[in-house]
Amino acid sequence: MLIYPPGEVYQRAEDRCQINVKASVANSLRACNDLGYVASIMKQADFLVFLKDYSAHKYSFIDFENDLKRENPDIVFISITNGSIFEDINTAKKIKSIKKDTLVILKGALFFNPQQDLFEELDLSDIDYLIGSECEFIIKPLLEAHYNDKTALSKIEGISYKNNGQWITNKVNSFNENLNSIPFPDRSLMENELYINPATNRPMATISTSRGCPSSCIYCVSPVISGRKVRFRSPQSVMDEIKECVNQYNIRDFFFKSDTFTINKEWVISLCDLIISSDLKGKINWVANSRVNTVDDEMLIKMKQAGCSVIALGLESGSDDSLKQMKKGTTVEQNINAVKLIKKYGFKIFGFYLIGFPWETKEHLKKTKDLIFKLNTDFIELSIAAPFKGSELYNMVLSSSNHNDLILGKDSFKNVTMGTNFVSREELEKFRKDIILRYHLRPSYILKKIFNKDLTFPLFINYVKYGLRLLKNVIS
């Protein structure tokens, strides 16, 4: 059984951000690709596979218990997040109480090269294995070792396992370069209609295009859990997955998942050329993320021709001082110029911002607020920086705070306990809510959405749903 447990809806396949979707402003739920990858690999190894995203389907724990008793699985694989970890562990406990000999595996960035204190903070007594690195390369050798030769466990990088009651961690020393060798996620088991592109109201598939990030942003764990070297799938491999989605599942909307989709211009243009020269030109719609210092006219023209409609930018701050201290590697001027350039070609822009770093004062916050309204992107998300384990920010905050109260069980939108050295947590939360409310309730913003030439009735309904979610989160 491969599962996202019942409970709050988290972006579980996104090890980088792991957000609580319903607590965010405009994020939509993405497909459970991590489960889909494992499903494909296990089916190739002749396992019978059951896959279900209980949280997205709003199924209860009773539903899960009924499935568990009916399926009687040998193994339950749970994709976890930092914010849901305690609930995920409770799920494991309930599994063991129903069927004690079930093998329980937890997968998540939290378990990447973990320090010993993690095993002391979490009750992992009902867990058999932890996977902290890329499960696509780990799950098969892990189960082969478990069933055939447990001495081989010591050779599998990226896992933690028990030896005489003590947790042993095999550190990750390298990353697999051959991303083309990974089979496509098994979308025949994934309920694709759960993962909707809110702009079209159609199913949206997530396609991983690369892994790794050379940047040094202090709040991000991507360079740690995926490596600083960017590993690409071939453009043809990505194109083949697009075709499978269209031809077998009638999916025509895509989110291209990468740390920075636009980091390699030649690669991006090669993929776009494949789409443009195919019979899918003009028939697919896709979204990608970018950095403000990686786009130019030639690339954007190609992306537009190939069907890209939305570009997400990590703008983060309106203060050059903050951008420098968070090691973003960009400037406010680059933020402004990139947004101007992208708007020139008619893309919608999703702007992401971060506040709450230890050094930030109210003046830093004011500069970010001013930039948010100046850039006036189509969608925004304003988050409070969360010091995830493994990030430089975590170590920075750890030196001045009680680490048990830092981040386990929390995320960027809910239950964040971190304030700055100059601004309290309560002030940060009020600032965030005020900006979000003011931004989205502007008459100009509302009228722009209503009189959008591409507005359809399903899109209008989605705007209403997201608006109600925004009001609920901000007012509560």
N, C-alpha and C positions, 0 to 999 in steps of 0.2 A: 504494500500500500504506500503510495506516494501522496502526501497530503499537505495542504495549508489548513491548519486546524480551525475549528469554529471560533468565532470571536471577532474582534475588531479587524478591519481590513487594512493590512499593511502591504507595502510594495516589497514583497518577500524575495522576488527574483533580482532585486536591485541591491546588491551588497554595498554599493557606494552610499546610498542615501537611506534606504529602509524606512521610508516615511509612512506615517499613519495617513492613509489617503483621505478618509472622511474628515480628518481634522485640518486638512490643508484647504487652500482657497480654490485652486483651479486644477490640481493634479487629477488625472484620470487613472483608473486601474489598468495596469499592463498585464499581459499574459504570463502564465506560470511556466516560463520557459525552462527554469531549472528542473522542475518536475518532468517537463516534456523531454528534455535531454536524457535524464536518467531513465525514463520509460523506454526510449528508443534503444539505449545501450543494454538495458536489462532484457528486453524482448529479443535482441540479437543473441543474448546469452541463454535463451530458452526459459526465462522466468515468465510466469503469468503476472501481469501487471494491472493494478487497480489504481486510478489516479482521480483525485477530486480536490477542488478548491472549495472547502466548506465555508470559508469566510466570505468570499465573493458571492456565493449562492445564498448566503444568510441561513445556512443550515445550522441546527442546534447541535449540542453535544450528544443529545439523544439519537439524532440522525447518525452521527459518527459511531456511537456505540452499536447501533443496529447493524451498520455496515461492517464494523469490526467483528462482530459475532457471526455474521453471515459469511464474510470472506475468510475468516480464520487465518490471517496472514502469518507467514514465518517472519516477515520483516516489515517494519513501519519506518518510512523515511520522512522526516519532518523538516521543512525549510523554515528556519527561525529568523527573527530580527532582534536587534538590541531592545527595541521597545516592547516586544511581546515575549521576551525570553522566559519570564516567570510563568506566564500562562502556558507557554509551550512545554515547559518542564512538567507542569501539572497535567498536561495532556499525556505526556509519557508515563507519569505515575498511574493514571487511570488505565492506560493500555496494559501496563504490567499487572494491575489489579484484576483485569479481566482475563488476560492470558499471560501468565508469568514468563513463559519461555519465548515470547515474542522478542525478536532482535529489534532494538530501537536505535536509530541513527539520527542525530541532529546535524544539520548543515547550516553554516552561516559564517559571515566575516568575523563575528565575535570570537570564533575558535581558530583564527589564523595565528599560528605561533603564539599561543596563549601563555601568559605568565602564571606561575603557581598560584598567585592570589585569586585568580578566577575560579579555580577548583575549590578554593576555600569559601568564596562568596556564593557559589551556586550549589544547590543540592542535586548532584548528577548521579545519585545512587541508582536510579532506574534507567540510566542511559548506558548503552554498550559502546557506541563509537561516536566521535565527533569529527566532522569534516570541515576544515577551515579554508581549504584551497579549492581549486576548480574540480567540482565533483564529477564532471564528465570524464576526467582522466583518472579518477580515484575509485569510483564506486565498484567497477568490475574487479580490479585487483584486490580491493578490500574484501569483497565477499568471497573471492576465490581463496584468499588467505584464511578467512574465518572458517570456511567449510573444509578446506583441504590441508592447510599448513600454516598454523598460527605463528610459527617462527618467522614467516614472511612479512608479518605485520610491521616489523621493525624497519623494513626497507621501503615502506610506502610514505613518501613525503606528504605532509599536509593533513595528517590524521592524529587524533589522540585516542588512546585505548588503555584498558586496564591491565595491569600485570601485578598479580598478588594483591589486589585491592587498591593499588596506587595508579594514578593516571600518568601515562607516559605520552609525551608529545614528540612527533617526528617533525622537525622544523622543515620549512620549505626553503630549499636552496636554489631552485631553478624553476622555470615555467616552460611548459610544452609549447613548442613553436608551431606545431602542425594543427592549426585550427580547422583546416579543411577536412581533417580526418574524423571530426566529430559528426555523427549523423544529425540530421535535422530533428528538431523537437517533434515528438509524436503528437501531432495535432488531432489525430483521430481519437485520442483519449481526452484531449483538452476541450472544455466546453467554450469554444471560441466566441460564442455570442455573449459571453460575460464581459468581454474586454472590448469596449466600444470607443471609437473615435468620436468625441463629443461634437466635433465640427461637422460630421457627416451622418452620425447615428448608425454607422456600420461597424461590423467587427474589425478590430485592428490587431494585426499580428506584430509581435516584436521580433526583429531579426538582429542578432548580434553580428556586427561587422568587424570589430576589432577588440583587442583587450590590451590594457597597459596605458600608462600615462607618464610622460616625462616631467610633468609639472611638480611643484613643491608646495602647493597650497596646504597650509597647516591644519585645516579642518577636514581634509579629505583622506580616506584610507585607500583610495584606488591605487596609488603608486606602491603601496605596501602589499595589498592582496592580489594585485594583477601585474606588478612589476613596472619599472620605469621605461622599459623598452616596449614600444608599441608593436603588437603582433597582429597582423592583418589576415583575414580570410581573403582569398582571391576574389576579385570582382565577379568572375564567372560563378564561383560557388554561391555568392550572395544572390546573383541573378537566378540561379537554379532553384534556390529556396523561394524566391519571389514567385517564380512560375509554378512551383508546387502549391503554394498558398492559393494562387488564382485558379489553377486548373482542378485541384482536388477539393478545395474547401471554399471556393468562391470568396476569398478574402482579397480585397483590393486596397485596403488601407494599412499602412505600415509605420511602425516606429523603428528607426534604425538605431540600435543600441550600441553606443561606444562611449568612451570617456570624452573624446572629441572627434566627431565624425569628420570634420573638415581639416584635420591635422596634416593630411597628406594630399595635396592638390592633385597630383597625378593619379592617385588611387581614386579619388572622388570623380574626376572627369572620366576615368576608364569605366566606372560603374554607370555613370550617367549616360555615356555613349552606348553602352549595352542596352539600357532601357530605351533610349531614343531610337535606336535602330531596330528594336523589336516590335512585335505587334501589340505590345502593352503600352506603347507611347500614348499618352492622353487618357489611359484607362486606369491608372493607379494613382494613389495619393499618399504622400509620405511626410514624415516629420523627422528632424534630426537635430542634434545639439551641436554647438559650436563655441569656439572662443573668439573674442572680438579681434584678436590679432592674427586670425588664420583665414579670413575671407577676403576675396577680391572680386572684381567685376566678372572676369572670365568664369570663375567657379560658380558664382551665383547665377549667371545666365544659364549654364549647363544644368544646374540643380532645378531651376524653374522649368526648363524644357522637359526634364525627366520626371516631373510630377511633384516636386517638393513644394509644400504649401506653408509649413510652419518651421521656423528656426528658433531653437531655445538657446538663450545666452546666459551664461553665468556672469552677470554684471557686478554682483556682490555689494559694491559700495560706491558712494559718491565722493569719497574721501581718498585722495592719493596716498595719504599717510596710512590709512587702513589697508588699502590694496598692497602697499609695500610691506607692512608688518604681517599681513596674512600670506605673503609670498605668492600672490596671485600672478605676478609677472605681466600685469597690464596696467593701464592708466585710465583715468576718467576721460581724458581726451579720446583714447581709443574706444572706450564705451560709446561715446557720443558719435564718433565717426562711423563705427560699425553699424549702429542702429540706423543712422541716416542712409548708409549704403544699402543695407538690406531692405529698408522701406522703399528705396528707389525702384527695386525690382518687384514690388508687390507682394512680398512675403508677409505673413503674420508673424509677430515676434512674441515669444514668451520670455519675459525678463525675470531672472532669479536674483534675489538680493539676500544678504546675510547681515545680521546685526548681533551685538552682544559679545564681541571679543573683549578680552580683559582690559585692553588699553582704551577702549572707546569711551568718549565723553558725550555729552549732549550735543556738542558741536559736530562730532562725527555723525551722529544720528541725523542732525538737521541737514547735513550735506547729502546724505543718502536719500532723505525725504525729497529734497529739492531735485535730485537727479531722477528719481522715480517719476515725478510729475513732468519734468522737462522732457524725458524720453518718450513718455506716453505710449508705451508698448501695448499691444492688444491684450495681453494677459500678464499678470505678475504673480509672483510668490515671494513673500517676505518671511524669512525664517529666522529663528534665534539659533545661533551657532551652538551645536551640540558636540561636546568633546568625546567623540567615539574612541573606544580603546584602539590603540594602534596608530592614532594620529598624533602629530606634534602638538596640537592643541590640547589633547588629553594630558600629555606630560607637562605642559605649561600650567594647566589648571591644577593638576595633581600636586604640584609643589606648594600650592597655597590653600588647598581645600581638603576636606575629608573625602577620600576617594570612594568610600562606600555610598556617599550621597551624590555622586557625580552623574552617572549616566545609565547604569543598568536598569532596564525597565522603562527608559525614557526615550524621547525622540525630539526632533526639532520643533514639533508643534504641540506636544502634550507633555506636561509634567517636567518641563525643563527647569532645573534648579539653579542654573548658572546666571549670575548677574555679572556686571563688569566691575572694575575697581572704582568706578565713578557713578554708575547707574544701577539701581536695584533691579532685581528680577521683575518685580511688580511694575516698575516704570517701563521696562523693556516690553512687557506684555501689553501694557496700555498703549505704548507708542505703536506697536505692531497693529493692534486692533484699530486704532484711530486712522492709521494710514490706509489700511485695507478698506475700511468703511468709506472714508473720504474719496478714495480713488475710484471705487466702483459705483458710488452714488452720484458722481458728477453728471449733470444733465448731458454734457457733450459726450461722455462715455456711453451712456444709455442710448442716446439717439443714434450714435454711430453703430451700435449693435442692431437697433431696430431697423434702420434704413440701409443696412448692409445689402448690397445687390445679390449676394449669395445666400441670403437668409431663406431657409425653408421652415416649414412647420415643425419637423422633428428637431431642427437646430434651435428654433425658438423655445421649444419645450425644454431642451437641454440647458439653454441659458437660464430659464426659470428655475430648473432644478439646482444648478450650480449657484444661482443667486440666493436661493433659500438656504442652501448648505453654508454659504458664506455668512449670511445673517445669523444663522444658528451658532456658528463657531465664534463669531465676533461678539455677539450680544451675550452669550452664555458665560 
